[in-house]
Amino acid sequence: MFEYDQKNSICKECFQIFLDQIRCPSCRSPRIVSHKELFSLNIAHVDCDAFYASIEKSHNPEFANKPVIVGSGKRGIVTTCCYIARINGIKSAMPLYVAKKLCPNAIIIAPRMKLYKEVSNLIYSKMIKLTPILETVALDEAYLNLSGTFQLHGKTSVELLLNLAKEVENELNLSISIGLSENRFLAKLASSINKPRSFTVIGKEDKLDFIRDLSVNCIPGVGPSLSKKLKSDSIEKFQHLMKLNQKTLKKRYGLYGERLWKLAKGEDNKIIAPNNIKKSISKEITFDVDLSERTQIKKALWMLSENVSEELKLKQMAGNRITLKLKNYNFKLSSLSHTSSQSLKLAEDLFIISNILLNKKLSLSPLRLIGLSVSKLSPEQAEGRIEKSLDTIHSKKQKTELAIDKIRSKFGKHVINKGRIY
């Protein structure tokens, strides 16, 4: 492999490599990436910019310079929104009625999940050509380990990633933001900087200086509740965590305190695991306020059941083992599992079993997090098949749920809901 000078730059437009300058000497573009370790880092996080809203804009050119919100339903929330809408104060998960008040001229579009998944698959098909070590996290983001790919492609990681961004932009009229570093935590952190259309590098030598003044809210798993607790301990930035030792953080925040201590030093040993064959499907919710009201907890559990069921049906999988994960107000983690003799994928079935598990653990409340996972997965036949059942009522539930799925696939997820969601 050829070597580069320590101070390197590359143009995002023409991929010219040169010594650090303000503009590309070849095409004069100011869109350049410069870093001392530019060609020695191989862990990347790719995040599509305002994915759903950007897809809608790419299919409707007249929306190009207008605020676009993806969401639907009278009690719906903002699924995502474009950057123009964000300037008006609109955020994901915000109630639609609030978003409308903030931006009355916003164009609101019902989610078209089938379309978004198709576009997502196109992007991932490009990524898998770069490296087999690809871990998809959602429809719009993934981790890539590009170590050792130079022998295969004859190009460094940064060159491959910039070419990927260019292809996505030219072929799909979408933009992606990329983070490049030595581990997955720093790579994800980097991809969130200067969005959209960004390429940010965090090196081994400068990582502590880079993260020192960032908010602890940038750390995965730090939601509103934990953020409030950290703030009460005068911990608002990475530099505040850096001053504390591992023992102190573990005593105050349990096992997660150890992870906070490592992340504060820019360390992350979690590997990028290819997920072409999933061992489990899981979803979780971290509450803004600790919940003790059973009705509210059940509503969250139903939402999780629907979300897990949706992914199972999408992947044409079913599972035999259901696990309920709970974290209480004191950050105590607890889990309870049930293994069924039948393969499960219906939201109603997942909810009934997980609700029984919840009843055994309600003494843990108030709760700050609830999670649901289905494991021991196996392939199912094509979606839409009604399974034989000894229970006539269960057969009717299947038919009802599959009918709801069919309506949602055409008109959006929020056009029809079961009464229990309210």
ChimeraX attribute file (.defattr): number of C-alpha atoms within 10 A of each C-alpha:
attribute: neighborCount
match mode: 1-to-1
recipient: residues
	/A:1	8
	/A:2	5
	/A:3	7
	/A:4	15
	/A:5	11
	/A:6	13
	/A:7	15
	/A:8	18
	/A:9	24
	/A:10	25
	/A:11	23
	/A:12	23
	/A:13	17
	/A:14	17
	/A:15	19
	/A:16	15
	/A:17	19
	/A:18	17
	/A:19	16
	/A:20	17
	/A:21	15
	/A:22	14
	/A:23	15
	/A:24	24
	/A:25	14
	/A:26	12
	/A:27	12
	/A:28	13
	/A:29	14
	/A:30	14
	/A:31	15
	/A:32	21
	/A:33	23
	/A:34	20
	/A:35	18
	/A:36	19
	/A:37	20
	/A:38	24
	/A:39	20
	/A:40	16
	/A:41	22
	/A:42	20
	/A:43	24
	/A:44	31
	/A:45	28
	/A:46	26
	/A:47	26
	/A:48	24
	/A:49	23
	/A:50	22
	/A:51	23
	/A:52	28
	/A:53	25
	/A:54	25
	/A:55	20
	/A:56	21
	/A:57	20
	/A:58	15
	/A:59	12
	/A:60	10
	/A:61	9
	/A:62	9
	/A:63	16
	/A:64	15
	/A:65	10
	/A:66	15
	/A:67	23
	/A:68	26
	/A:69	34
	/A:70	24
	/A:71	27
	/A:72	21
	/A:73	14
	/A:74	11
	/A:75	10
	/A:76	17
	/A:77	21
	/A:78	23
	/A:79	20
	/A:80	23
	/A:81	27
	/A:82	25
	/A:83	21
	/A:84	16
	/A:85	22
	/A:86	17
	/A:87	11
	/A:88	13
	/A:89	12
	/A:90	25
	/A:91	20
	/A:92	17
	/A:93	13
	/A:94	16
	/A:95	18
	/A:96	24
	/A:97	14
	/A:98	13
	/A:99	22
	/A:100	15
	/A:101	11
	/A:102	14
	/A:103	18
	/A:104	11
	/A:105	12
	/A:106	19
	/A:107	15
	/A:108	18
	/A:109	17
	/A:110	18
	/A:111	25
	/A:112	19
	/A:113	17
	/A:114	13
	/A:115	13
	/A:116	18
	/A:117	16
	/A:118	11
	/A:119	19
	/A:120	17
	/A:121	13
	/A:122	13
	/A:123	20
	/A:124	18
	/A:125	11
	/A:126	13
	/A:127	20
	/A:128	14
	/A:129	10
	/A:130	21
	/A:131	17
	/A:132	15
	/A:133	18
	/A:134	23
	/A:135	20
	/A:136	18
	/A:137	11
	/A:138	10
	/A:139	19
	/A:140	21
	/A:141	21
	/A:142	20
	/A:143	27
	/A:144	27
	/A:145	25
	/A:146	21
	/A:147	15
	/A:148	12
	/A:149	17
	/A:150	14
	/A:151	10
	/A:152	9
	/A:153	13
	/A:154	12
	/A:155	14
	/A:156	21
	/A:157	26
	/A:158	26
	/A:159	18
	/A:160	19
	/A:161	24
	/A:162	21
	/A:163	16
	/A:164	18
	/A:165	23
	/A:166	19
	/A:167	16
	/A:168	18
	/A:169	14
	/A:170	11
	/A:171	8
	/A:172	16
	/A:173	14
	/A:174	21
	/A:175	22
	/A:176	24
	/A:177	23
	/A:178	30
	/A:179	27
	/A:180	28
	/A:181	26
	/A:182	22
	/A:183	25
	/A:184	23
	/A:185	22
	/A:186	27
	/A:187	26
	/A:188	27
	/A:189	22
	/A:190	26
	/A:191	27
	/A:192	20
	/A:193	16
	/A:194	11
	/A:195	19
	/A:196	17
	/A:197	18
	/A:198	22
	/A:199	26
	/A:200	24
	/A:201	29
	/A:202	27
	/A:203	21
	/A:204	16
	/A:205	10
	/A:206	13
	/A:207	17
	/A:208	17
	/A:209	11
	/A:210	16
	/A:211	22
	/A:212	18
	/A:213	13
	/A:214	15
	/A:215	15
	/A:216	25
	/A:217	16
	/A:218	15
	/A:219	18
	/A:220	12
	/A:221	12
	/A:222	16
	/A:223	18
	/A:224	15
	/A:225	17
	/A:226	21
	/A:227	19
	/A:228	15
	/A:229	14
	/A:230	20
	/A:231	13
	/A:232	10
	/A:233	11
	/A:234	11
	/A:235	19
	/A:236	19
	/A:237	19
	/A:238	25
	/A:239	19
	/A:240	17
	/A:241	23
	/A:242	18
	/A:243	11
	/A:244	13
	/A:245	12
	/A:246	16
	/A:247	12
	/A:248	13
	/A:249	18
	/A:250	16
	/A:251	12
	/A:252	14
	/A:253	18
	/A:254	16
	/A:255	14
	/A:256	15
	/A:257	19
	/A:258	18
	/A:259	16
	/A:260	24
	/A:261	22
	/A:262	16
	/A:263	21
	/A:264	23
	/A:265	16
	/A:266	20
	/A:267	18
	/A:268	15
	/A:269	10
	/A:270	9
	/A:271	13
	/A:272	18
	/A:273	14
	/A:274	17
	/A:275	13
	/A:276	11
	/A:277	7
	/A:278	13
	/A:279	12
	/A:280	18
	/A:281	20
	/A:282	20
	/A:283	17
	/A:284	19
	/A:285	16
	/A:286	20
	/A:287	17
	/A:288	14
	/A:289	14
	/A:290	17
	/A:291	17
	/A:292	17
	/A:293	12
	/A:294	14
	/A:295	12
	/A:296	13
	/A:297	21
	/A:298	17
	/A:299	14
	/A:300	20
	/A:301	25
	/A:302	22
	/A:303	19
	/A:304	23
	/A:305	27
	/A:306	20
	/A:307	17
	/A:308	23
	/A:309	26
	/A:310	16
	/A:311	16
	/A:312	25
	/A:313	19
	/A:314	13
	/A:315	14
	/A:316	15
	/A:317	23
	/A:318	25
	/A:319	24
	/A:320	17
	/A:321	20
	/A:322	25
	/A:323	20
	/A:324	24
	/A:325	22
	/A:326	25
	/A:327	20
	/A:328	20
	/A:329	18
	/A:330	15
	/A:331	17
	/A:332	14
	/A:333	15
	/A:334	13
	/A:335	15
	/A:336	14
	/A:337	16
	/A:338	14
	/A:339	15
	/A:340	12
	/A:341	8
	/A:342	10
	/A:343	17
	/A:344	23
	/A:345	25
	/A:346	20
	/A:347	22
	/A:348	19
	/A:349	16
	/A:350	24
	/A:351	22
	/A:352	14
	/A:353	17
	/A:354	25
	/A:355	18
	/A:356	12
	/A:357	19
	/A:358	23
	/A:359	10
	/A:360	10
	/A:361	16
	/A:362	16
	/A:363	11
	/A:364	17
	/A:365	18
	/A:366	18
	/A:367	23
	/A:368	24
	/A:369	24
	/A:370	23
	/A:371	20
	/A:372	24
	/A:373	22
	/A:374	27
	/A:375	18
	/A:376	16
	/A:377	20
	/A:378	16
	/A:379	12
	/A:380	17
	/A:381	12
	/A:382	11
	/A:383	13
	/A:384	14
	/A:385	11
	/A:386	12
	/A:387	11
	/A:388	9
	/A:389	11
	/A:390	8
	/A:391	9
	/A:392	10
	/A:393	10
	/A:394	15
	/A:395	14
	/A:396	13
	/A:397	16
	/A:398	22
	/A:399	16
	/A:400	12
	/A:401	16
	/A:402	18
	/A:403	12
	/A:404	16
	/A:405	17
	/A:406	14
	/A:407	14
	/A:408	18
	/A:409	14
	/A:410	13
	/A:411	15
	/A:412	20
	/A:413	21
	/A:414	16
	/A:415	15
	/A:416	13
	/A:417	12
	/A:418	10
	/A:419	6
	/A:420	10
	/A:421	13
	/A:422	9
